[in-house]
């Protein structure tokens, strides 16, 4: 795409020897906060259902990825082509029902195949929960952990599978918990991290019994 190629040239110029002084000082580590910030701004724009804002924020997020790629090329770590090739090959590999001869009848089968392929791809024997990034926001990480342990058949303290809430009802319940946290002078994020750590420990003991 012509505009994408033009954007790559802009990134190259900014990172050239006579480019932008700020850009030239950046490292993989210094760019980390911007990845999180731009991703959260995309989420906010989607919540607002504002197409103009979504386009703008997706552009910012895209440029952050390009910045990483061009910085990697400059420092001879890897190339933009490797990034694009890696995701292209992963998508093809994980969609054998589209690019291969696997037959599926439902979304559930698609997800099941995806999980099986992911397990086959693991270069090392990682535990079920080790692939969930510890830097995710607490609620996002918590939901992912709960889905994994539930899917693995680990019995949670209280099973509420049959109980369905609307998004609004759930939001109100979370607000109530935050009010409880404030009234009890408890850091809600810290409390969640500790509860998740305890759950993960119990799950690992269940997953690998002695």
C-alpha positions as CSV (number, residue, x, y, z in Angstrom):
1,X,0.0,0.0,0.0
2,X,1.5,3.3,-1.1
3,X,0.6,5.3,2.1
4,X,2.0,2.5,4.3
5,X,5.3,2.6,2.3
6,X,5.4,6.4,2.7
7,X,4.9,6.0,6.5
8,X,7.9,3.7,6.6
9,X,10.0,6.3,4.8
10,X,8.9,8.9,7.4
11,X,10.0,6.6,10.2
12,X,13.4,6.0,8.5
13,X,13.9,9.7,8.1
14,X,13.1,10.4,11.8
15,X,15.6,7.7,12.8
16,X,18.3,8.7,10.3
17,X,21.6,10.3,11.6
18,X,20.1,13.8,11.0
19,X,16.7,12.9,12.2
20,X,14.7,13.9,15.2
21,X,16.8,14.2,18.4
22,X,14.0,12.7,20.5
23,X,13.5,9.7,18.2
24,X,17.2,9.1,18.1
25,X,17.4,8.8,21.9
26,X,14.7,6.1,22.1
27,X,15.3,2.4,23.0
28,X,13.2,-0.7,23.2
29,X,12.7,0.0,26.9
30,X,11.9,3.7,26.7
31,X,9.1,3.0,24.1
32,X,7.3,0.5,26.4
33,X,5.0,3.0,28.1
34,X,3.9,4.3,24.7
35,X,2.7,0.9,23.6
36,X,0.5,0.7,26.6
37,X,-0.7,4.3,26.3
38,X,-1.6,4.0,22.6
39,X,-3.4,0.7,23.1
40,X,-5.5,2.2,25.9
41,X,-6.3,5.3,23.8
42,X,-7.5,3.0,21.0
43,X,-9.8,1.2,23.6
44,X,-11.1,4.6,24.8
45,X,-11.9,5.7,21.2
46,X,-13.7,2.5,20.5
47,X,-15.7,2.9,23.7
48,X,-16.7,6.4,22.5
49,X,-17.6,4.9,19.1
50,X,-15.9,7.9,17.5
51,X,-14.6,6.9,14.0
52,X,-12.4,9.9,13.6
53,X,-10.8,9.3,17.0
54,X,-10.4,5.5,16.3
55,X,-8.6,6.2,13.0
56,X,-6.3,8.7,14.8
57,X,-5.5,6.4,17.7
58,X,-5.0,3.3,15.5
59,X,-2.6,5.4,13.5
60,X,-0.6,6.2,16.7
61,X,-0.6,2.5,17.7
62,X,0.5,1.5,14.2
63,X,3.4,4.0,14.3
64,X,4.6,2.7,17.6
65,X,4.9,-0.7,16.1
66,X,6.7,0.7,13.0
67,X,9.0,2.7,15.4
68,X,10.0,-0.6,17.1
69,X,10.6,-2.3,13.7
70,X,12.7,0.6,12.3
71,X,14.6,0.9,15.5
72,X,15.3,-2.9,15.4
73,X,16.5,-2.5,11.8
74,X,18.8,0.4,12.8
75,X,20.3,-1.7,15.6
76,X,20.4,-4.8,13.4
77,X,18.2,-6.9,15.7
78,X,15.4,-7.8,13.2
79,X,13.5,-6.2,10.4
80,X,10.0,-5.0,9.6
81,X,9.8,-7.8,7.1
82,X,10.4,-10.3,9.8
83,X,7.6,-8.8,11.9
84,X,5.1,-9.0,9.0
85,X,6.2,-12.5,8.0
86,X,5.9,-13.8,11.5
87,X,2.3,-12.7,11.9
88,X,1.4,-13.7,8.4
89,X,2.7,-17.3,9.0
90,X,1.1,-17.5,12.4
91,X,-2.3,-16.5,11.0
92,X,-2.0,-19.1,8.2
93,X,-0.8,-21.8,10.6
94,X,-3.6,-21.1,13.1
95,X,-6.4,-21.1,10.5
96,X,-6.1,-24.6,8.9
97,X,-9.8,-24.5,8.3
98,X,-9.2,-21.6,5.9
99,X,-5.8,-22.2,4.5
100,X,-5.7,-26.0,4.9
101,X,-8.1,-29.0,4.8
102,X,-9.4,-29.0,8.3
103,X,-13.2,-28.9,8.6
104,X,-14.9,-27.1,11.4
105,X,-18.6,-26.7,12.3
106,X,-18.6,-24.0,14.9
107,X,-16.7,-21.1,16.5
108,X,-16.0,-23.4,19.5
109,X,-14.1,-25.8,17.2
110,X,-12.1,-22.9,15.7
111,X,-11.1,-21.8,19.3
112,X,-10.3,-25.4,20.2
113,X,-8.0,-25.9,17.2
114,X,-6.3,-22.5,17.9
115,X,-5.5,-23.6,21.4
116,X,-4.1,-27.0,20.3
117,X,-1.9,-25.3,17.7
118,X,-0.6,-22.8,20.2
119,X,0.4,-25.7,22.5
120,X,2.2,-27.4,19.6
121,X,4.1,-24.1,18.9
122,X,5.5,-23.7,22.3
123,X,9.3,-23.9,22.1
124,X,9.5,-24.9,25.8
125,X,7.2,-26.7,28.1
126,X,5.5,-23.7,29.7
127,X,2.8,-24.0,32.3
128,X,-0.7,-23.1,31.3
129,X,-0.6,-19.6,33.0
130,X,3.0,-18.6,32.1
131,X,2.0,-17.1,28.8
132,X,-0.3,-14.5,30.3
133,X,1.8,-11.3,30.5
134,X,2.2,-10.1,34.1
135,X,2.1,-6.5,32.9
136,X,-1.5,-6.7,31.7
137,X,-4.0,-4.5,33.7
138,X,-5.3,-6.4,36.7
139,X,-8.8,-7.0,35.5
140,X,-7.8,-8.1,32.0
141,X,-5.1,-10.4,33.4
142,X,-7.6,-11.7,36.0
143,X,-10.2,-12.6,33.4
144,X,-7.6,-14.4,31.3
145,X,-6.3,-16.4,34.3
146,X,-9.9,-17.4,35.3
147,X,-10.7,-18.5,31.8
148,X,-7.6,-20.6,31.6
149,X,-8.0,-22.4,34.9
150,X,-11.7,-22.9,34.3
151,X,-11.0,-24.4,30.9
152,X,-8.4,-26.7,32.4
153,X,-11.1,-28.1,34.7
154,X,-9.8,-26.5,37.9
155,X,-12.6,-26.2,40.5
156,X,-13.0,-22.6,41.5
157,X,-14.3,-21.6,45.0
158,X,-17.7,-20.8,43.6
159,X,-18.9,-21.7,40.1
160,X,-21.3,-19.1,38.6
161,X,-21.4,-20.4,35.0
162,X,-25.2,-20.3,34.9
163,X,-25.4,-16.7,36.1
164,X,-25.5,-14.1,33.4
165,X,-25.1,-10.3,34.0
166,X,-25.4,-7.4,31.7
167,X,-22.4,-5.2,31.1
168,X,-24.2,-2.4,33.1
169,X,-24.9,-4.8,36.0
170,X,-21.3,-6.0,36.1
171,X,-20.0,-2.4,35.9
172,X,-22.1,-1.5,38.9
173,X,-20.8,-4.5,40.9
174,X,-17.2,-3.5,40.1
175,X,-18.0,0.1,41.3
176,X,-19.4,-1.3,44.5
177,X,-16.2,-3.3,45.1
178,X,-14.1,-0.2,44.5
179,X,-16.2,1.7,47.0
180,X,-15.7,-1.1,49.5
181,X,-12.0,-0.9,48.8
182,X,-11.9,2.8,49.5
183,X,-14.0,2.5,52.7
184,X,-11.7,-0.2,53.9
185,X,-8.5,1.7,52.9
186,X,-7.4,-1.2,50.6
187,X,-5.6,-0.8,47.3
188,X,-7.9,-2.7,45.0
189,X,-5.2,-3.4,42.4
190,X,-2.9,-4.8,45.0
191,X,-5.7,-7.0,46.5
192,X,-6.5,-8.4,43.1
193,X,-2.8,-9.2,42.3
194,X,-2.5,-11.0,45.6
195,X,-5.7,-13.0,45.0
196,X,-4.6,-13.9,41.5
197,X,-1.2,-15.0,42.8
198,X,-2.9,-17.2,45.4
199,X,-5.2,-18.7,42.7
200,X,-2.2,-19.3,40.4
201,X,-0.3,-21.1,43.1
202,X,-3.2,-23.4,43.9
203,X,-3.7,-24.1,40.2
204,X,0.0,-24.9,39.7
205,X,-0.1,-27.3,42.6
206,X,-3.2,-28.9,41.0
207,X,-1.7,-28.9,37.5
208,X,1.6,-30.6,38.6
209,X,0.7,-32.8,41.6
210,X,3.7,-34.2,43.5
